[in-house]
């Protein structure tokens, strides 16, 4: 573990190491394929630490089931790119030493690495590549240790947001964490890209509340915050951690939540005045008390038997109904919220309500219930969109016979108090709300018209969203913004296409950290941070 580690650090790490090593397929897996594949498998079985968990290759049945297990929404991505490789192997390690073994054996045999911690990889970069690679799937690497006394938790990267919420609720009714709403997201990717959720106005992003981490670097060292240094620790909290190493675990700061919170989700159609309500929402959503989060979801609906647009005001208030109604009467009386619209619950109850999860035990289900193929994009809005601009949105939502959504999440509050450079996630003061555009279609339907639809809507929105750069959220990965030429990654190319859109002025510092910790650019994908050298004066 290294002489620099303290006894406490060793004890934390020992907590994460599983005691049940299972003899696996490494001895029975056919050595069929390229020399790189065969020598990789031989390396994995070699001493002094032979890999004892499962190695799944294309020649055994478990490979396909694992490849598609909780990522069938990526069938579009896996089947559409003829030049893309599927993984040479998928490894499912049980502990740190096995992850290190997979890393070092990949390097020795000319294979790249992709890491998967959940299933919300919007462009499927953990499942396909233009070069030979293996997947390190952290499905078995998801221990969670909650310390109520210190109001902290250690969570391994393969755990999901739902599993984390479940474990926190086991220990406390008045602690929570500001992660995203969908419970099947893996924390490894979610936290390292920022992490926006219903507590964002009160406590900031998930990444704002990370206080330590363990990362496996390109040389095979396991580093914590002290040993990795503040530059790397800064980079992995919102800068897309897979560019810098393999995040093993996060130490997070839990946040206080009242015993009683209130959720409400009134829906209004255009015929019921949704357009006027949305105009008002834009004016007040970022200025409401920080205990009140009201996001707007624009989607198709029906009214008296015909198709229309509806807006759902999906909301969480950190307090009881009485106080909420007084705030709403003062700030948003047009919505007409009543006590009948509200449900009082506790924090874990709000997690269930906002994610449409039927019961607490379902939070432990890692499989996303929606397996439809999809395409997403994102934007940030800094001035309210005028009514004549909204008319194009209503028209666009009604164009397709498909599931189309615009999910708009308000900022303000704590987000205004954190500087753009505090962590790599830069989208702070000056942003009223963030938009996620999403379109889904049925298996067998041609994806082209649906992808064209979202691209056309994105183009239409250009005058109404941020500019210079037109910002995007890295957790809603979008290869339309541009992708790197993997063998010849260019900092300037990446900066001009997607780098400054995701990270604004923080992109150069990220690239400088990359140069320090991974100068040969081993950890790379189509939108990973490229290495860049710059004068030390600019750090």
Secondary structure, DSSP 8 states (H G I E B T S, - for coil): --TT--HHHHHHHHHHS-S-----TTTTS---S-HHHHHHHHHHT-SSS---SEEEETTSTHHHHHHHTTTGGGHHHHHH-TT-B--SEEEE-SSHHHHHHHHHHHHHTT-EEEEESSS--TT-TTT-BSS-EEEEE-TT---EEEETTTTEEEEETT-BHHHHHHHHHHH-SSEE----S-TT-BHHHHHHH----TTHHHH--SGGGEEEEEEE-TTS-EE-HHHH-HHHHHHHTTS-GGGTSEEEEEEEE-EE--S-EEEEEEEEEGGGTHHHHHHHHHHHTTTS-TTEEEEEEEEEEEETTEEEEEEEEEEEESS-HHHHHHHHHHH-GGG---GGGEEEE-HHHHHHHHHT-SSGGGGG--S-S---EEEEEEEEESS---HHHHHHHHHHHTT-SSEEEEEEEE--THHHHS-TTSSS----TT--EEEEEEEEE-TTS-HHHHHHHHHHHHHHGGGGS--SS----TTS--GGG----GGG--HHHHIIIIIHHHHGGGHHHHHHHHHHH-TT--S--TT--------GGG-
